[in-house]
Amino acid sequence: MKRQEKPLDEIYDLFAIRVVLESEGRQGKEDCWRVYSVVSDLYRPMPERFRDFISVPKSNGYQSLHTTVVGPEGRKVEVQIRTREMHEIAERGVAAHWKYKEGADGDDEEMNQFLDWVRDLLDNPEADEATEFVKEFRLNLYDEEIYVFTPQGDLLTLPSGATPVDFAFKVHTEVGMQCIGAKVGGKMVPLSQELKSGDQVEIITSKKQSPSEDWMNFVVTHKARSRVRHWINRERREAAELGRERWEKAAADANIEISDQDLQGAAHELKFPDLQQMFYEIGSGLFEPQELVDHVRSAGPQGGDDAPSDDADDEEALRLRYEKFLDDAQETAQPALKVDGELQTDLATKYANCCNPIPGDEVFGFISKTGTINIHRTGCRNATHLLTTQPDRIVPVEWSRQKDVQFVAALRVMGKDRQGLVRDLTKVISNTLDTDIRSITVDTDDGIFECTLMLYVTGLDHLRRVIERLRRVDAVHGVYRFEE
């Protein structure tokens, strides 16, 4: 009831009748349909509640006919019809199947399908995925299934919640790995769309396509998750190997010899969790090997300053700088603000002073009495009150995901003053992260460095990558979003 969000009056199997027939094989299946015919003649069936698990068994081998009829006094009763063999498998598991197959000749299609499913679960290249195996086993045993069709009319069984990517991997591993799009009922759909029983699915492939890490957010079958995870791990390993090669070449050119143990210490000093992550970022172009060379060569921070210094801003000056940033950020964000799913061009909008939202923040709109849409952060102190007391005046608002839209974001960088720090910060932002700088303000006082950066970013994910990378610059103690 909780999982399917159904009230008690929509639960029809509280009272059920199970009919178990002694006939076997093909005769048993035919007898099941005869019993169904008798039951539906006596009592009015509910067509939407009919399930044929004999013609299309569940992937765990379960077979039965299910129907719900309206019995005496209008009471709804579920009727299950199966043979003794089907009943034994349902109650005792697929091992009971062998009791009925001893001495029989020929292949059993249902058994072969089940064994194929088990083989697929066990065909797992990752040694640490036992938990995933158990989850998938339970998923296939207990969760509801859907039945979808290939363009040729072949029927495939998938767990409820499956997506076109799961379907693609069900067809063939290569189809899943090269999946670039999908059509359901002849119409293009997102790869993350959940499929429904009866859907006819066509997968569009490209030899240039490869799995995306985003797929892990919506695929549900073990085969899809295992193959995608394996590909991601392989890509990371290859990037790390390339990163190590680039570092070794840079170290040789710089005539540097250093043990892995000392290099591990350097990685920690640069705020990498381990050597593998550092090599991965070098191989991916997120971290330049020359920066590691400079760090290893460095004897430690030196005093000095390569940028003009003013007196430290007092609290009022900092507030004025923050207000200027808000004006700039919100002005650049205006064309990218989507209200109720549409890019706003002529709607009157205003950014709430109580929370000062900036591009990339999770926001919602509140229609004022004058018709202006006030934009609030979802974490605003007034959000709960507005959402609960006046929900009819709330409109969905989001920032555009267009690739050509950039927002102004501001960061405060704190650290120990040293020679070349400004140069290193701007190098990381402009060269390594390919991010444009709008303005930079630097203050130093008694060896303490403080910098305010205004950057053009495409969203919060971009901003988080910038913050993470700046925190690894030598002598930087903290990087924060510029907020009050």
C-alpha positions as CSV (number, residue, x, y, z in Angstrom):
1,M,0.0,0.0,0.0
2,K,2.7,2.5,0.9
3,R,5.0,1.7,-2.0
4,Q,2.2,2.0,-4.6
5,E,0.4,4.8,-2.7
6,K,-3.0,3.0,-2.8
7,P,-5.8,3.2,-0.3
8,L,-7.1,0.0,1.4
9,D,-10.2,-0.2,-0.9
10,E,-7.9,-0.6,-3.9
11,I,-6.2,-3.7,-2.4
12,Y,-7.9,-6.7,-4.0
13,D,-5.9,-9.6,-2.7
14,L,-6.9,-9.3,1.0
15,F,-9.2,-12.2,0.2
16,A,-8.1,-14.6,-2.6
17,I,-8.9,-18.0,-4.0
18,R,-6.2,-20.2,-5.5
19,V,-7.1,-23.0,-7.9
20,V,-4.3,-25.6,-8.2
21,L,-4.7,-28.2,-11.0
22,E,-3.1,-31.6,-11.0
23,S,-2.6,-31.8,-14.8
24,E,0.9,-31.1,-16.1
25,G,2.7,-29.7,-19.2
26,R,0.7,-28.3,-22.1
27,Q,-2.5,-30.0,-20.9
28,G,-2.1,-28.2,-17.5
29,K,-1.8,-24.8,-19.3
30,E,-4.9,-25.5,-21.3
31,D,-6.8,-26.5,-18.2
32,C,-5.8,-23.2,-16.5
33,W,-7.5,-21.3,-19.3
34,R,-10.6,-23.5,-19.0
35,V,-10.9,-22.8,-15.3
36,Y,-10.5,-19.1,-16.1
37,S,-13.3,-19.3,-18.6
38,V,-15.6,-21.0,-16.0
39,V,-14.8,-18.3,-13.3
40,S,-15.3,-15.4,-15.7
41,D,-18.7,-16.9,-16.8
42,L,-19.9,-17.2,-13.2
43,Y,-18.6,-13.8,-11.9
44,R,-17.9,-10.5,-13.6
45,P,-14.2,-10.0,-14.1
46,M,-12.3,-6.7,-13.8
47,P,-10.3,-6.6,-17.1
48,E,-7.7,-4.1,-15.8
49,R,-6.8,-6.7,-13.0
50,F,-6.1,-9.6,-15.4
51,R,-2.5,-10.9,-15.5
52,D,-1.2,-13.7,-17.7
53,F,2.0,-15.0,-16.1
54,I,1.7,-18.3,-18.0
55,S,2.2,-17.1,-21.5
56,V,4.7,-14.5,-20.2
57,P,6.4,-15.9,-17.0
58,K,8.2,-13.6,-14.6
59,S,12.0,-13.6,-15.0
60,N,12.3,-15.7,-11.7
61,G,10.2,-18.5,-13.3
62,Y,6.8,-17.6,-11.6
63,Q,3.8,-18.7,-13.7
64,S,0.0,-18.3,-12.9
65,L,-3.2,-16.7,-14.1
66,H,-4.4,-13.8,-12.0
67,T,-7.8,-12.2,-12.2
68,T,-10.0,-10.2,-9.9
69,V,-13.8,-10.8,-10.1
70,V,-16.8,-9.1,-8.4
71,G,-18.3,-11.8,-6.2
72,P,-21.4,-12.0,-4.0
73,E,-22.5,-8.7,-2.4
74,G,-20.1,-6.8,-4.7
75,R,-17.1,-8.0,-2.9
76,K,-13.9,-8.1,-5.0
77,V,-12.0,-11.4,-4.9
78,E,-8.6,-12.2,-6.5
79,V,-8.4,-15.6,-8.2
80,Q,-5.1,-17.3,-8.9
81,I,-5.1,-20.3,-11.3
82,R,-2.0,-22.6,-11.7
83,T,-0.9,-26.2,-12.0
84,R,0.7,-28.1,-9.2
85,E,4.1,-27.7,-10.9
86,M,3.6,-23.9,-11.1
87,H,2.5,-23.8,-7.5
88,E,5.6,-25.7,-6.3
89,I,7.9,-23.3,-8.1
90,A,6.0,-20.3,-6.6
91,E,6.1,-21.7,-3.1
92,R,9.5,-23.4,-3.0
93,G,11.6,-21.7,-5.6
94,V,12.9,-22.6,-9.0
95,A,14.8,-25.6,-7.6
96,A,11.4,-27.4,-7.4
97,H,11.3,-27.3,-11.1
98,W,13.8,-30.2,-11.4
99,K,11.3,-32.4,-9.6
100,Y,9.1,-32.3,-12.6
101,K,11.9,-32.3,-15.3
102,E,13.7,-35.5,-14.2
103,G,13.6,-37.9,-17.1
104,A,12.1,-35.4,-19.5
105,D,13.6,-34.8,-22.9
106,G,14.1,-31.5,-24.7
107,D,14.8,-28.0,-23.6
108,D,12.6,-26.0,-21.3
109,E,12.2,-22.4,-22.5
110,E,11.1,-21.0,-19.1
111,M,14.0,-22.7,-17.3
112,N,16.5,-21.5,-19.9
113,Q,15.2,-17.9,-19.5
114,F,15.6,-18.1,-15.8
115,L,19.1,-19.5,-16.1
116,D,20.1,-16.8,-18.6
117,W,18.9,-14.2,-16.0
118,V,21.0,-15.8,-13.3
119,R,24.0,-16.0,-15.6
120,D,23.6,-12.3,-16.4
121,L,23.6,-11.5,-12.7
122,L,26.7,-13.5,-12.1
123,D,28.5,-12.1,-15.1
124,N,29.9,-9.3,-13.1
125,P,33.5,-8.0,-13.6
126,E,33.5,-5.9,-10.5
127,A,34.5,-7.8,-7.3
128,D,32.9,-5.4,-4.9
129,E,29.3,-5.5,-6.2
130,A,27.9,-8.3,-4.1
131,T,25.4,-5.9,-2.5
132,E,24.2,-4.9,-6.0
133,F,23.7,-8.6,-6.8
134,V,21.5,-9.1,-3.8
135,K,19.5,-6.0,-4.5
136,E,18.9,-7.1,-8.1
137,F,18.0,-10.6,-7.0
138,R,15.4,-9.2,-4.6
139,L,14.2,-6.8,-7.2
140,N,13.5,-9.5,-9.7
141,L,11.8,-11.8,-7.1
142,Y,9.4,-9.3,-5.6
143,D,9.0,-6.2,-7.7
144,E,6.4,-5.8,-10.4
145,E,7.4,-6.3,-14.0
146,I,6.5,-4.6,-17.2
147,Y,6.3,-6.1,-20.7
148,V,7.6,-4.1,-23.7
149,F,8.1,-4.9,-27.3
150,T,10.9,-4.5,-29.8
151,P,10.2,-3.0,-33.2
152,Q,10.0,-6.6,-34.6
153,G,7.3,-7.4,-32.0
154,D,9.5,-9.5,-29.7
155,L,8.4,-9.3,-26.0
156,L,10.9,-8.4,-23.3
157,T,10.3,-8.4,-19.5
158,L,11.8,-5.6,-17.4
159,P,11.4,-4.5,-13.8
160,S,9.0,-1.7,-13.1
161,G,10.8,1.7,-13.4
162,A,13.0,0.5,-16.3
163,T,14.1,3.0,-18.9
164,P,15.1,2.8,-22.6
165,V,18.7,2.3,-21.5
166,D,17.7,-0.8,-19.5
167,F,15.8,-2.0,-22.5
168,A,18.9,-1.4,-24.7
169,F,21.1,-3.5,-22.5
170,K,18.4,-6.2,-22.3
171,V,18.5,-6.5,-26.1
172,H,22.3,-6.7,-26.2
173,T,25.3,-5.2,-24.3
174,E,26.6,-3.5,-27.4
175,V,23.2,-1.9,-28.1
176,G,23.3,-0.5,-24.6
177,M,26.8,0.7,-24.8
178,Q,26.1,2.6,-28.1
179,C,22.7,3.9,-27.1
180,I,22.3,7.5,-28.2
181,G,18.5,7.9,-28.2
182,A,15.2,6.1,-28.0
183,K,11.7,6.1,-29.6
184,V,8.6,4.9,-27.7
185,G,5.6,4.4,-29.9
186,G,7.4,6.1,-32.8
187,K,8.2,9.3,-30.7
188,M,11.6,10.4,-29.4
189,V,11.7,10.3,-25.6
190,P,14.5,11.0,-23.0
191,L,16.7,8.1,-22.1
192,S,15.6,8.5,-18.5
193,Q,11.9,8.1,-19.2
194,E,10.2,5.2,-17.4
195,L,8.7,2.6,-19.7
196,K,5.2,1.2,-19.3
197,S,3.8,-2.2,-20.2
198,G,2.8,-2.3,-23.9
199,D,5.4,0.2,-25.0
200,Q,7.1,-0.5,-28.3
201,V,10.7,0.7,-28.0
202,E,13.2,1.4,-30.7
203,I,16.9,2.2,-29.7
204,I,19.0,4.5,-31.8
205,T,22.7,3.7,-31.7
206,S,25.9,5.3,-32.8
207,K,29.4,3.7,-32.9
208,K,30.8,7.0,-31.6
209,Q,28.5,6.9,-28.5
210,S,29.7,5.7,-25.1
211,P,27.9,5.4,-21.7
212,S,27.4,8.5,-19.6
213,E,27.9,8.7,-15.8
214,D,24.5,10.3,-15.7
215,W,22.9,6.9,-16.6
216,M,23.7,5.6,-13.1
217,N,21.1,8.1,-11.8
218,F,18.2,6.3,-13.6
219,V,19.0,2.7,-14.8
220,V,17.6,0.0,-12.6
221,T,18.6,-3.4,-14.0
222,H,21.7,-5.1,-12.8
223,K,23.1,-5.7,-16.3
224,A,22.8,-2.0,-17.2
225,R,24.2,-0.7,-13.9
226,S,27.0,-3.3,-13.9
227,R,28.1,-2.5,-17.5
228,V,27.9,1.3,-17.1
229,R,29.8,1.2,-13.8
230,H,32.4,-1.1,-15.3
231,W,32.9,1.4,-18.2
232,I,33.2,4.3,-15.8
233,N,35.8,2.6,-13.7
234,R,37.7,1.6,-16.8
235,E,37.7,5.1,-18.1
236,R,38.9,6.4,-14.8
237,R,41.7,3.8,-14.7
238,E,42.8,4.7,-18.3
239,A,42.7,8.5,-17.4
240,A,44.8,7.7,-14.2
241,E,47.3,5.8,-16.3
242,L,47.6,8.6,-18.8
243,G,48.0,11.0,-15.9
244,R,50.8,9.0,-14.4
245,E,52.5,9.0,-17.8
246,R,52.2,12.7,-18.2
247,W,53.6,13.3,-14.6
248,E,56.5,10.9,-15.3
249,K,57.4,12.8,-18.5
250,A,57.1,16.2,-16.7
251,A,59.2,14.9,-13.8
252,A,61.9,13.6,-16.2
253,D,62.0,16.9,-18.1
254,A,62.4,18.7,-14.7
255,N,65.0,16.2,-13.5
256,I,62.9,15.3,-10.5
257,E,63.1,12.0,-8.7
258,I,60.5,11.2,-6.0
259,S,59.2,8.0,-4.5
260,D,55.5,7.1,-4.6
261,Q,55.4,7.5,-0.8
262,D,56.6,11.1,-1.0
263,L,54.4,11.7,-4.0
264,Q,51.5,10.5,-1.9
265,G,52.4,13.1,0.7
266,A,52.5,15.8,-2.0
267,A,49.0,14.7,-3.2
268,H,47.7,15.1,0.3
269,E,49.3,18.5,0.6
270,L,47.5,19.5,-2.6
271,K,44.3,18.2,-1.0
272,F,43.8,15.1,-3.2
273,P,42.4,12.1,-1.3
274,D,45.0,9.8,-2.9
275,L,47.5,9.4,-5.8
276,Q,44.9,7.7,-8.0
277,Q,42.6,10.8,-7.9
278,M,45.5,13.1,-8.6
279,F,46.6,11.1,-11.6
280,Y,43.0,10.9,-12.8
281,E,42.7,14.7,-12.7
282,I,46.0,15.1,-14.5
283,G,44.9,12.6,-17.2
284,S,41.5,14.3,-17.5
285,G,43.1,17.8,-17.9
286,L,41.7,19.1,-14.6
287,F,45.2,19.4,-13.1
288,E,48.4,20.3,-14.9
289,P,51.5,18.2,-14.2
290,Q,53.6,21.4,-14.2
291,E,51.7,22.5,-11.1
292,L,52.8,19.3,-9.3
293,V,56.3,19.9,-10.5
294,D,56.3,23.4,-9.1
295,H,54.9,22.1,-5.8
296,V,57.5,19.4,-5.4
297,R,60.3,21.9,-6.2
298,S,59.0,24.5,-3.8
299,A,60.7,24.8,-0.5
300,G,57.6,26.3,1.0
301,P,55.6,29.6,0.9
302,Q,57.6,32.8,0.6
303,G,56.6,36.2,1.5
304,G,55.9,39.0,-0.9
305,D,53.1,40.2,-3.1
306,D,52.7,40.6,-6.8
307,A,49.5,42.6,-6.7
308,P,48.6,46.1,-5.4
309,S,47.3,46.1,-1.9
310,D,44.7,48.4,-0.3
311,D,43.7,48.8,3.3
312,A,41.4,46.0,4.5
313,D,37.8,46.6,3.7
314,D,35.6,47.3,6.6
315,E,32.2,45.7,7.1
316,E,30.3,48.4,5.2
317,A,32.7,48.3,2.2
318,L,32.3,44.5,2.1
319,R,28.5,44.9,2.1
320,L,28.6,47.4,-0.7
321,R,30.8,45.0,-2.8
322,Y,28.3,42.2,-2.1
323,E,25.4,44.4,-3.2
324,K,27.2,45.3,-6.4
325,F,27.8,41.6,-7.1
326,L,24.1,40.8,-6.6
327,D,23.1,43.5,-9.0
328,D,25.5,42.2,-11.7
329,A,24.7,38.5,-11.1
330,Q,20.9,39.0,-11.2
331,E,21.1,41.3,-14.3
332,T,23.1,38.7,-16.3
333,A,20.7,36.0,-15.1
334,Q,17.4,37.8,-16.2
335,P,17.3,36.4,-19.8
336,A,17.9,32.8,-18.4
337,L,15.2,32.8,-15.8
338,K,12.4,30.3,-16.6
339,V,9.0,30.8,-15.0
340,D,6.5,27.9,-15.2
341,G,8.8,26.3,-17.8
342,E,9.1,29.2,-20.2
343,L,12.0,31.7,-20.6
344,Q,10.6,35.0,-19.2
345,T,10.9,38.0,-21.4
346,D,8.2,40.4,-20.4
347,L,7.1,39.1,-16.9
348,A,7.8,41.4,-14.0
349,T,10.2,39.7,-11.6
350,K,12.0,40.8,-8.5
351,Y,14.6,39.1,-6.4
352,A,13.6,38.8,-2.7
353,N,15.8,40.8,-0.4
354,C,15.3,38.3,2.4
355,C,17.5,35.7,0.7
356,N,19.1,37.4,-2.4
357,P,19.0,34.4,-4.8
358,I,21.7,34.2,-7.5
359,P,21.9,32.1,-10.6
360,G,22.2,28.4,-10.0
361,D,20.4,28.5,-6.6
362,E,17.2,26.3,-6.2
363,V,14.4,28.9,-6.4
364,F,10.7,29.3,-6.6
365,G,8.4,32.2,-7.5
366,F,5.8,33.9,-5.4
367,I,3.2,36.0,-7.1
368,S,2.8,39.3,-5.2
369,K,-0.5,41.3,-5.0
370,T,0.8,43.6,-7.7
371,G,1.4,40.7,-10.0
372,T,5.2,40.8,-9.7
373,I,6.9,37.4,-9.3
374,N,9.2,37.5,-6.3
375,I,12.1,35.0,-6.6
376,H,13.1,33.2,-3.4
377,R,15.6,30.6,-2.6
378,T,14.0,27.3,-1.5
379,G,16.1,27.5,1.6
380,C,14.9,31.0,2.4
381,R,13.7,31.6,6.0
382,N,10.3,32.6,4.6
383,A,10.0,29.7,2.1
384,T,8.2,27.3,4.5
385,H,5.6,29.9,5.5
386,L,4.9,30.9,1.9
387,L,4.7,27.3,0.6
388,T,2.4,26.1,3.3
389,T,0.0,29.1,3.7
390,Q,-0.3,30.4,0.2
391,P,0.5,27.5,-2.2
392,D,-1.9,28.8,-4.9
393,R,0.5,31.8,-5.4
394,I,3.6,29.7,-5.9
395,V,4.9,29.2,-9.5
396,P,7.8,26.9,-10.5
397,V,11.0,28.8,-11.4
398,E,14.3,27.6,-12.6
399,W,17.5,28.7,-14.4
400,S,17.9,27.9,-18.0
401,R,20.1,25.0,-18.9
402,Q,21.1,26.5,-22.2
403,K,24.8,25.9,-22.9
404,D,25.4,29.4,-24.2
405,V,23.9,31.0,-21.0
406,Q,26.5,32.1,-18.4
407,F,25.9,33.6,-14.9
408,V,28.1,35.8,-12.8
409,A,29.2,34.2,-9.6
410,A,31.5,35.5,-6.8
411,L,34.0,33.7,-4.6
412,R,36.0,34.8,-1.6
413,V,39.4,33.2,-1.4
414,M,41.3,33.3,2.0
415,G,44.8,32.2,2.6
416,K,48.4,33.0,3.6
417,D,50.0,35.7,1.4
418,R,52.9,34.5,-0.8
419,Q,54.6,35.5,-3.9
420,G,52.8,34.4,-7.1
421,L,49.5,33.5,-5.4
422,V,47.4,35.7,-7.6
423,R,49.1,34.3,-10.7
424,D,48.4,30.7,-9.6
425,L,44.7,31.5,-8.9
426,T,44.2,33.1,-12.3
427,K,46.1,30.4,-14.1
428,V,43.9,27.7,-12.5
429,I,40.7,29.5,-13.4
430,S,41.6,30.6,-16.9
431,N,43.8,27.8,-18.2
432,T,42.9,24.7,-16.3
433,L,39.2,25.3,-15.8
434,D,38.7,27.4,-19.0
435,T,36.6,29.9,-17.0
436,D,36.4,33.6,-17.8
437,I,37.1,36.1,-15.0
438,R,35.0,39.3,-14.8
439,S,36.9,41.0,-12.0
440,I,39.3,40.3,-9.2
441,T,39.9,42.3,-6.0
442,V,42.9,41.5,-3.8
443,D,43.6,42.6,-0.2
444,T,46.5,41.7,2.0
445,D,47.2,42.5,5.6
446,D,49.9,41.2,7.9
447,G,50.5,38.1,5.8
448,I,46.8,37.3,5.3
449,F,45.5,37.1,1.8
450,E,41.9,37.8,0.8
451,C,40.6,37.9,-2.8
452,T,37.2,38.4,-4.3
453,L,36.7,36.8,-7.7
454,M,33.7,37.5,-10.0
455,L,33.5,34.7,-12.6
456,Y,31.3,33.6,-15.5
457,V,29.9,30.1,-14.8
458,T,27.2,27.9,-16.4
459,G,25.7,26.8,-13.2
460,L,26.2,25.4,-9.7
461,D,28.1,22.3,-10.9
462,H,30.6,24.5,-12.8
463,L,31.0,26.7,-9.7
464,R,31.6,23.7,-7.4
465,R,34.3,22.5,-9.7
466,V,36.0,25.9,-9.5
467,I,35.8,26.0,-5.7
468,E,37.1,22.4,-5.4
469,R,40.1,23.2,-7.7
470,L,41.0,26.5,-6.0
471,R,41.1,24.9,-2.6
472,R,44.1,22.9,-3.8
473,V,46.2,25.9,-4.7
474,D,49.2,26.2,-2.3
475,A,48.6,28.6,0.6
476,V,44.8,28.8,0.1
477,H,43.0,28.1,3.4
478,G,39.4,28.4,2.2
479,V,37.2,29.2,-0.8
480,Y,33.6,30.4,-0.2
481,R,30.7,31.6,-2.1
482,F,30.4,35.4,-1.7
483,E,27.3,35.6,0.6
484,E,26.3,37.6,3.6
